Amino acid sequence: MRAEVWQELTRLHAERADALTAGHRARKATGERHAIEDFLFEYYNTRPSLLRRWHPGPRVVLEPGERPAPHAGRRWYRTDDDGAVTLDVDAFLADRGDTVRFVHRLLTATASRPLFTGCFGLHEWAMVYRQDEHRHALPLRLGQAGTDAVVEAHPIRCSHFDAFRFFTPAAVGLNRLQPTRATQVELEQPGCLHASMDVHKWAGKLGPAVPGELALDCFELAGDVRLLDMQAAPYDLSSYGRPAVAIETPEGKAEYVRRQRELAGRAGELRAGLIAVCEQLLGVRRPDAVASSAGRTVGR
């Protein structure tokens, strides 16, 4: 890749990343909290300074300009005698090979399954069920008794361990599944909001192997998924100017599923991109690209 090309891509990437993180950075400077958006930075340990770094991805050679690319001084990059810089795949795999193989296994398993749209975001309700203290300093829009009644009136079908592990003790036994870390690869499915949001997590785990545009697309999707996640939750978000997706009503359920399917479609495309990155790193050759299953829907 010519120097003028990667230099422009680096500039545009930093500008886009700065725009995506501007609100968080401004709030952090003043100590302000945001119940919706802080999750992306705290739970996923997202650092804006790393997010704004553009990476070319595996097998791309950055030709030198007046001086070598800034990647030359970074971990897992190598510089040739002529000043050209590229990701050192062997060094990366030596350090992160187990992670790459796990991410590949999880994402391909998730992509192979049909999309399930019958959960209605009730995992967030199960996280406050019959409990006086809640994760967010926001009122429950139906109150505690009304929230508990919604949980008790619906089947709970959460397949995502990292959501299930935050269920209140009273809610654990209500879930039709009992996911564990050991069963994560067996259970994750592409309709799950948290599985869609996690494309950002897995992009982060793959680090400099993920091309810049794909990394920011994953982060932007995670923000959009998080918004629906919280709008469908039992919290009153009026202080943020966000209307509820009232999943306890037929209209709310319909809106949730419509948006869930759209987000799952985007996640499926990004998941396929991350799978392709893993396969480049691992030297896997496949005749066809991994197909997204976001268009298929099943009940459970």
N, C-alpha and C positions, 0 to 999 in steps of 0.2 A: 504494500500500500504506500503510495507516494506521500511524502511529508506534508504537502499542502492539504491532502485529503484527511489524514488522521489528525492534523492540527485543527481543522475545521470541525471534525466530528467531536473532538475533545472539547472545543469551545461550546458547541451547541448542547452537548450532553451536560456540561456544568451548569449552563443557563437553565435547562429544563429541570435538573435536580434541585437547583436553588429555588425555583418557583414552586416545586412540589413540597419543599420543606420549609418555606418561608414562615408560615404560620407557627409551626412548632418552634422554630428557632427564636422567633419574636417572643413567644410565650415563655420559653425557657429562660430568656434573659430577665423576665419580670417575675418568674416563679408561678405563673398562671397555669392552672390545670385544665385539661380538656378530656372529658370522659370518653369521647369518641376517638379522637385522633392520637392521644398519647399511647394507646395500645400498640400502634404500629412501631413506635420507637422503643417502648419499654419492654413489651412482651417479646418482640422480635430482636431486641437489642440493635436497632438500626441506628447507625451513626451517619448523620448528614455528610460529614467530611469524606466518608468512604463511598457513600451513595453517589457523590458527584464525580468520582473518578471513572473516566471512560476506559473500558478494556476492549480490545479487538476480538477476543475469543481465540480458541486454539487454531494453530496452523496459519495464522495471519502474520505476515512479516512487515514490520514498520520500518520503512526506509528512513535513513537519517536526513535531517535537514541541515541547517547551519550547525546544529548540535544534535546528539542522540535524543530519542524520545524519552520523556520523563520516566517511563516504565523501566528504563535500564537500571535504575537504582532500587527497584522494588523486588520483593520476594517472589520467587518462581518465574522470573524473567531472565533470559540470557541475552547477551550482546555478542554478535559475531565480530570478526576482525574488521569488517567494513563498516561497523557501527549500526548495522541492522539489528532490530530488537524483536524478539518473539517470545511467547509463553513457552517455558520449558516444561513440556508435558510430562516427561519422565520424572523430573523433580517434584512436580505437583502431585503426581500419582504416588510417589514414594511417601509423601507426607499425608495425602488426603485420599488415597486410593480406596480405603474402606468406606469413607463417606460417599465417594462417587458411586461405588457399587450399590450401597444402600439406597441412595437417592434414585438411581436408575431402577432398581427393583421395585421400590415403592411407587414411583410415578408410572411405570409401565403397568403395574397391577391396577392402579387406580384408573388409568385410561382404558383398561380392557373391560371395565364393568359398565353396566347401564346406569343411567342417571336416575336417582331416587329423589322425588320431590314431595314426599309426605311428612317431612319432619316439622315444617312450619316454624323453624327457629326456636323450638321450645327448650333447647338446651339452656338458653339464657334465663328462662323462667325457672328451670330446675336448679339453677345456681342460687336462687333466692327463696326457694320453696321452704316454707315453715321456718324461716330464720329471720331474726330481727336485725342482724347486722349484715350489710350488703357491700359488694365490692366497689360500688360507685356512690358518691355522695349526692344522689339524685332521688327524688321521691318516686314511689311506684305509682303509676297512673291509675291503677285500679285498687290501690291499697294492698296490704298484706293478705287480708282475707280473700279479696277478689282475685289476686294473683294465684293464691293457693288453689282456688276453685278452678281456674283455667287449667292448671297442671293436672288436677284430678279428673277433669272432663276430657282429656286428650291422651291418646297413647304416646308415650315418649319413646323415640326410635333413634337415639343418637349413636352413630357409629364411630365417632372421632374421639380417640382417647384423650387428646389434649383439651377437649371440651368436657368430656365426661368426668375427668378427674377433679373438676371444680363443682360438681353437683353437691348439694347439701346432703348430709347423711340420710335425711328423710326421703330424698329423691332418688338415691342410688338404686334402690330396689324396684323403682317404677320403670326403669329403662328396660326395654325389651332385649337389649344387648348389654353385655358387660365387657366393653373393650378394655384391653390392656396394652401396654407398650409392645408386648410380645406378639399380639394379634393385629398390630397396626397395618401391616402389609396385607393381611387377609381381609380387613374390614373396610378400609377407606374407599369411598365411592365418589364419583365426580360431581354429584349434585350437592354435596355437603359444603356449606359456606366456608367452614374452616379449612377444608381441603383446598378450596379455591383460593382462600387467603394465603394459604401456606406456599403457594408458588413463589411468593416473595421470600419466605423462609428458606426454601430449597435453593433459590437463586443465590441467596447470601451464603449458604453452605458451600456452593460451588465457586464462590468468590470470583477471582480474576478470569476464570474460564468462561464466564457468561458475558457475551457481547453487551456493550453498554445499553443499546436500545432495548434489548430483551430484559435486562435488569430493571430498567425504569418502567417498562410496561408492567412487569410483575408487581413493582411497588405501587404503581397507580391503581392497578386492579385491586390490590389488597385494601387500599383506602376506600374504594367504591364498595367492596364487599363488607368492610367494617361498618360503613354507614347503614347498609341494610340490616346487618346483624344487630345494631343498636336500635334502629327504628322499629324492628320487630320484637325487641326485648320489652320487658315490663316497665322500663323506666320512662319517666316523663321528660322528654327532650325539648320541651317548649323553651327552656332557657337558652337553647342553642338555635332556636328557630327551625327545628326539624319536626315535621309531623310524624305521628306514629303510624306504623303499618299494623293495624289492629288485627292480629292473627286469630283472635278469638271470634272474629266475625267472618262470614263467607266472603265478603268483599276484601277484607284484609288478607285472607288466605289466597285469594286469586291474585292480588297484587304481589304478594310474597313469591308465589310460584312463578309468575311472569318474570320478575326481576331475578329470581334465583336461576332460571333457565338461561337468561341473557348473560349473567355473570359466569355461569358454568361453561357456556360456549366460549367466552373469552379465555377462561382458565384452561379449557381444553387445548386451545391453540398455543398458549404459553407453555403449558405442560409438555406438549409435543416438542416445542423449541428446547426446553431443558433436557428432555430425553435425548434429543439430537446432540446436545453438547456433551452429555455423558457418553454417548456412543462414539463421538469423535475422540474423547479422551481415552476411552477403553479400546478403541480400534475395532468396535463392533460394526459389522457390515450387514445391513438389512435391505432387502429388495424394495420394500415399501415403507413409507413414513408411517409412524404410529398414528392411527386414526383416533380422533377424539370421539368419545361416546356421549358427548353432551346432547346429542339429538335424540337419544333413546331414553325412554322413561319407563320405569316399572313401579309397581306398588310393593309394599313389604308388610 
